[in-house]
Amino acid sequence: MSQAEFRSRARRLRDARRLVVKVGSALLVDAKSGRLNRAWLESLADDLARATRRGQQVIVVSSGAIAMGRRHLGFANERLRLEESQAAAAVGQIRLAHAWQELLEARKLAVAQVLLTFEDTEERQRYLNARATVNTLLSLGAIPVINENDTVATAEIRYGDNDRLAARVAQMASAECLVLLSDIDGLYSADPKVDPAATFIPEVREITLQLESTATGPVSGVGSGGMSTKVAAARIALAAGCSLCIASGHRQNPLKAIEEGERCTWFVAEATPVAVRKQWIAGTLKPRGRIFIDAGAAAALGRGKSLLPAGVARVSGGFERGDTVSIIAAGREIGRGLAGYSAADAARIAGHRSADIEALVGFRGREELIHRDDLVMLRERAE
């Protein structure tokens, strides 16, 4: 495949409204010294700044905390017990966060640290809270730097690698593109270090059992992920409508290199994140409640607007925030959506202006009862 063809595929990176970039430990931290690869990280920060200047919202999933903390605690390169890894993460995380803050703020970019566990992306309310935090940070122009919260996660409830965490973050944020920067330039038909006949795979549109069988374990002694975790991450990302790129980070300005035609592997999503989300909403077999709206609200929804409390006549059911509800107008279901409030709070704000929400429920929530991105009209389901 020519460089021009790789450059054409890289439009998925440039055109993404939301971009997630995962950085592996082997790129951030020198395996021998345990020190930050600062010059390389400076070049990546330049790439992130360039992406934000052209209007993209960027999330970073950063490995490296344990790798950085090992040196300061005197751990050699032996395999660490869970509690030792957690101690190393506690020491390394503060140094890693400081490095990101220093480099991004030098480029006039606000930066925020977000630590997540497996449970935060699996348990519904914690997922919604994390999603709201990330969305708010992005809307305010900040770059969230996310890592697994290794200091509190147990062996049973942790990802153990940031590839799959990055995919869940991309899913959570409805990102269109996820880039996994690693120490290998993409996916091969076999391990190229073992099989000299291994062929490079530039594009994947379906993850098959045969494809998964080509994945190998970790390719470095620093990180915890390998090709198998990257293929697992790709499965999560594609299901969420997010295209995923596996690319080598072993050069300066790695994102710019991808855009200019550097060889990499693209896992191509066939649908957009919004379309996938709406398909999931429409496919809910049993909504948890019903929201009855007036004719004016029904007309507004038909024009692609969000559902505001002012257009709601009453609610029924025992739904919680984030549950799927039916939208009823003139006695029939016209759509479904994800509730932005619980049934109790929705009943309190029904018929009122969005400006009155805080006084009615005691906190400043979102203006919409159901946001248009979380809403499916019945005609959309028919299509």
Backbone hydrogen bonds, N-H to C=O, Kabsch-Sander energy under -0.5 kcal/mol:
donor,donor_aa,acceptor,acceptor_aa,energy
6,F,2,S,-1.9
7,R,3,Q,-2.5
8,S,4,A,-2.0
9,R,5,E,-2.0
10,A,6,F,-1.5
11,R,8,S,-1.4
12,R,9,R,-1.7
13,L,10,A,-1.1
14,R,10,A,-1.7
15,D,11,R,-3.1
16,A,12,R,-0.5
16,A,13,L,-0.6
19,L,57,Q,-2.8
20,V,177,C,-2.5
21,V,59,I,-2.8
22,K,20,V,-0.5
22,K,179,V,-3.2
23,V,61,V,-2.6
24,G,22,K,-0.5
24,G,181,L,-1.2
27,L,24,G,-1.1
28,L,24,G,-1.7
29,V,25,S,-2.8
30,D,35,R,-2.9
34,G,30,D,-2.5
37,N,28,L,-3.4
38,R,36,L,-1.9
41,L,37,N,-2.2
42,E,38,R,-2.5
43,S,39,A,-1.5
44,L,40,W,-1.9
45,A,41,L,-2.4
46,D,42,E,-1.8
47,D,43,S,-1.6
48,L,44,L,-2.5
49,A,45,A,-2.3
50,R,46,D,-2.1
51,A,47,D,-2.1
52,T,48,L,-2.1
53,R,49,A,-2.0
54,R,50,R,-1.3
55,G,52,T,-1.6
56,Q,51,A,-2.2
57,Q,17,R,-2.6
58,V,56,Q,-0.5
59,I,19,L,-2.6
60,V,144,P,-2.7
61,V,21,V,-2.7
62,S,60,V,-0.6
62,S,146,I,-2.3
63,S,23,V,-2.2
63,S,61,V,-0.6
68,M,64,G,-2.4
69,G,65,A,-2.3
70,R,66,I,-2.0
71,R,67,A,-0.7
72,H,68,M,-0.8
73,L,69,G,-1.5
74,G,70,R,-0.6
74,G,71,R,-0.9
75,F,70,R,-2.3
85,S,81,R,-2.6
86,Q,82,L,-2.4
87,A,83,E,-1.9
88,A,84,E,-2.5
89,A,85,S,-2.5
90,A,86,Q,-2.1
91,V,87,A,-1.8
92,G,88,A,-3.0
93,Q,89,A,-2.8
94,I,90,A,-0.7
95,R,91,V,-0.8
96,L,92,G,-2.7
97,A,93,Q,-2.9
98,H,94,I,-1.7
99,A,95,R,-1.9
100,W,96,L,-2.2
101,Q,97,A,-2.5
102,E,98,H,-2.7
103,L,99,A,-2.4
104,L,100,W,-2.5
105,E,101,Q,-2.4
106,A,102,E,-1.3
107,R,104,L,-1.1
108,K,105,E,-1.8
109,L,104,L,-1.9
110,A,141,G,-0.5
112,A,143,I,-2.1
114,V,145,V,-2.3
116,L,114,V,-0.5
116,L,147,N,-2.3
118,F,157,I,-1.0
119,E,157,I,-0.5
121,T,117,T,-0.8
121,T,118,F,-1.0
122,E,118,F,-0.5
122,E,119,E,-0.9
123,E,119,E,-2.9
127,Y,123,E,-2.6
128,L,124,R,-2.4
129,N,125,Q,-2.3
130,A,126,R,-2.5
131,R,127,Y,-2.7
132,A,128,L,-2.5
133,T,129,N,-2.1
134,V,130,A,-2.5
135,N,131,R,-2.7
136,T,132,A,-2.2
137,L,133,T,-2.5
138,L,134,V,-2.4
139,S,135,N,-2.3
140,L,136,T,-1.4
141,G,138,L,-1.5
142,A,137,L,-2.5
143,I,110,A,-2.4
145,V,112,A,-3.5
146,I,60,V,-3.5
146,I,144,P,-0.6
147,N,114,V,-1.8
149,N,116,L,-3.6
150,D,148,E,-2.2
152,V,149,N,-1.5
153,A,149,N,-1.6
157,I,154,T,-0.8
158,R,155,A,-0.6
165,L,161,D,-0.8
166,A,162,N,-2.1
167,A,163,D,-1.7
168,R,164,R,-2.1
169,V,165,L,-2.3
170,A,166,A,-2.5
171,Q,167,A,-2.2
172,M,168,R,-2.7
173,A,169,V,-2.5
174,S,170,A,-0.5
174,S,171,Q,-0.9
175,A,170,A,-2.5
176,E,18,R,-1.4
177,C,18,R,-1.3
178,L,243,S,-2.5
179,V,20,V,-2.9
180,L,178,L,-0.5
180,L,245,C,-3.5
181,L,22,K,-2.7
181,L,179,V,-0.8
182,S,180,L,-0.5
182,S,247,A,-2.6
187,L,201,I,-0.6
189,S,199,T,-2.4
194,V,191,D,-1.5
195,D,191,D,-3.2
198,A,195,D,-1.9
201,I,187,L,-2.9
204,V,266,W,-2.9
208,T,206,E,-0.9
212,E,208,T,-2.3
213,S,209,L,-1.7
214,T,210,Q,-0.6
214,T,211,L,-1.3
215,A,212,E,-1.2
219,V,225,G,-0.5
227,M,217,G,-0.9
228,S,216,T,-2.1
230,K,226,G,-1.4
231,V,227,M,-2.2
232,A,228,S,-2.1
233,A,229,T,-2.2
234,A,230,K,-2.2
235,R,231,V,-1.9
236,I,232,A,-1.7
237,A,233,A,-2.7
238,L,234,A,-2.9
239,A,235,R,-1.7
240,A,236,I,-0.9
240,A,237,A,-0.9
241,G,238,L,-1.6
242,C,237,A,-2.6
243,S,176,E,-2.1
243,S,241,G,-0.5
244,L,267,F,-2.3
245,C,178,L,-2.9
246,I,265,T,-2.6
247,A,180,L,-2.3
247,A,245,C,-0.6
248,S,263,R,-0.5
249,G,182,S,-2.9
251,R,249,G,-1.9
257,A,253,N,-2.1
258,I,254,P,-1.7
259,E,255,L,-2.1
260,E,256,K,-1.7
261,G,258,I,-1.5
262,E,257,A,-2.6
265,T,246,I,-2.2
266,W,202,P,-2.4
267,F,244,L,-3.5
267,F,265,T,-0.5
268,V,204,V,-2.7
268,V,266,W,-0.6
269,A,267,F,-0.5
276,V,272,T,-2.4
277,R,273,P,-2.4
278,K,274,V,-2.4
279,Q,275,A,-2.1
280,W,276,V,-2.1
281,I,277,R,-2.1
282,A,278,K,-2.8
283,G,279,Q,-1.7
284,T,281,I,-1.4
288,R,324,T,-2.9
289,G,324,T,-0.5
290,R,316,S,-2.5
291,I,326,S,-2.9
292,F,314,R,-2.7
293,I,328,I,-2.9
294,D,311,G,-2.3
298,A,294,D,-2.2
299,A,295,A,-2.3
300,A,296,G,-1.9
301,L,297,A,-2.5
302,G,298,A,-1.9
303,R,299,A,-0.8
303,R,300,A,-0.7
304,G,301,L,-1.9
305,K,300,A,-2.2
307,L,370,I,-2.7
308,L,306,S,-0.7
311,G,308,L,-1.4
312,V,309,P,-2.1
313,A,292,F,-2.9
314,R,292,F,-1.2
316,S,290,R,-2.5
318,G,288,R,-0.9
322,G,339,A,-3.0
323,D,320,E,-2.3
325,V,337,G,-2.8
326,S,289,G,-2.7
327,I,335,G,-3.0
328,I,291,I,-3.1
328,I,326,S,-0.6
329,A,332,R,-2.6
330,A,293,I,-0.5
332,R,329,A,-1.7
334,I,327,I,-2.7
334,I,332,R,-0.5
335,G,327,I,-1.1
336,R,376,V,-2.6
337,G,325,V,-2.1
338,L,374,D,-1.8
339,A,323,D,-2.7
339,A,337,G,-0.6
340,G,369,L,-3.1
343,A,319,F,-2.6
346,A,342,S,-2.9
347,A,343,A,-2.2
348,R,344,A,-1.3
349,I,345,D,-1.9
350,A,346,A,-1.2
351,G,309,P,-2.9
352,H,349,I,-2.3
356,D,353,R,-1.7
357,I,354,S,-1.5
360,L,356,D,-1.6
361,V,357,I,-2.6
362,G,358,E,-2.0
365,G,363,F,-1.1
369,L,307,L,-2.6
370,I,307,L,-1.6
374,D,371,H,-1.7
375,L,372,R,-1.2
376,V,336,R,-3.2
378,L,334,I,-2.7
380,E,377,M,-0.9
381,R,377,M,-1.5
382,A,378,L,-2.0
383,E,379,R,-1.5
